[in-house]
Amino acid sequence: MTPPMSDCILVFNAGSSSIKFALYGVEPLESLLFRGEIEKIGLAPELAVHDAAGKKIVARTLPADLDHDGATREISRLGKDLLHGQRLAAAGHRVVHGGTEYAAPVRIDSEVLAALAKLEPLAPLHQPHNLAPIRALAAHAPDLPQVACFDTGFHRSQAPVAQAFAIPRALSEEGVRRYGFHGISYEYIVSRLREIAPHLAERRLVLAHLGNGASLCAVRNGRSVANTMGFTAVEGLVMGTRCGAIDPGVLLYLMDTHGMDARALEDLIYRKSGLLGVSGISSDMRTLRASQEQAAHEAIALFVYRIVREIGSLAASLGGLDGLVFTAGIGENDKATRAEVAAGCGWLGLVLDEARNHAGEGRISAETSRLEAWVVPTDEERMIARHTASLLGLSASGLAAPP
């Protein structure tokens, strides 16, 4: 007797020059089949795929003129080869901005896609690239159900005062407000804490998503209370190439004194600032840590200073703090940054265990610490797969309980 064909979900996490993807089995949903990435799109695209054990099974260079549409088709073709007779049941996508209309995952149709395209000015580095694979799949596989999951959705639980700017009410009603980002990552971290540290999961936490894009989120009872990012993903912390919080008067000064227009300012605050701008060397923390240049040390110091300062602000929004969780590329892998942030949080009662911090994943605070610190690897693709399966009714197993 032929065994029943199992279903799979293909997840896309598209950026400006790369597309991460993953294939998950529906039964059980937690079964990662393959994970891969096409990097350097528009330059010298390279494809790499790893199996569930982390073994590289595909590695090749792709045509130099490959765009996001072509990359999506390449991934789709590869996915069919890797499925070995299993059925591709749906595709799930990370979409950075859901605006005021979309607070929860949604099945994509032409009306939804048009609405999301209107939000591109709010996330110019992300939204157009998030939507490119959706359009490509809609054109080449129109019967495949697609689901959008939003980085902004997790933060819709915040109180109105936490989402407001002090601007004329008409502009606020138009949608100019604090949205917050990295919500899919934060939602996943909350779900993991419920599994590995249930005593901590519902308490007062600051989650630190530290990577090329960086933000902090204040969480209480598993729900977002405040976030360092705002109307766009450029606000808040120092990032790889983004400046983070900046006095709007600086932008007016640059317009008046240097003749910079909107596009020049966009290029400055999104692509030429942050760690790259301050160091003049690199946006990559690994490169800066290895450098002996004073400017590299100053860039790192500013990165850490802003994190520590914002942790204090978020602790105030929570009325105290019980836990600090590091995640994402820098948060998961750079023990020096974790140690420096922890040193700045000594006033909160945080004491790091040096051996635990060196080891990485899990609890890294000392037993004597009043504040618990953890390293929890994020998995946005898995969270997207969960939402996709749940929304489409593909499986009831393996789903995380909603926060």
Secondary structure, 3 states (H helix, E strand, C coil): CCCCCCEEEEEEEECCCCEEEEEEECCCCCCEEEEEEEECCCCCCEEEEEECCCCEEEEEECCCCCCHHHHHHHHHHHHHHHHCCCEEEEEEEEECCCCCCCCCCEECCHHHHHHHHCCHHHCCCCHHHHHHHHHHHHHHCCCCCEEEEECCHHHHHCCHHHHCCCCCHHHHHHCCCCCCCCHHHHHHHHHHHHHHCHHHHCCEEEEEEECCCEEEEEEECCEEEEECCCCCCCCCCCCCCCCCCCCHHHHHHHHHHHCCCHHHHHHHHHHCCHHHHHHCCCCCHHHHHHCCCHHHHHHHHHHHHHHHHHHHHHHHHHCCCCEEEEEHHHHHHCHHHHHHHHHHCHHHCCCECHHHHHHCCEECECCCCCCEEEECCCCHHHHHHHHHHHHHCCCCCCCCCCC
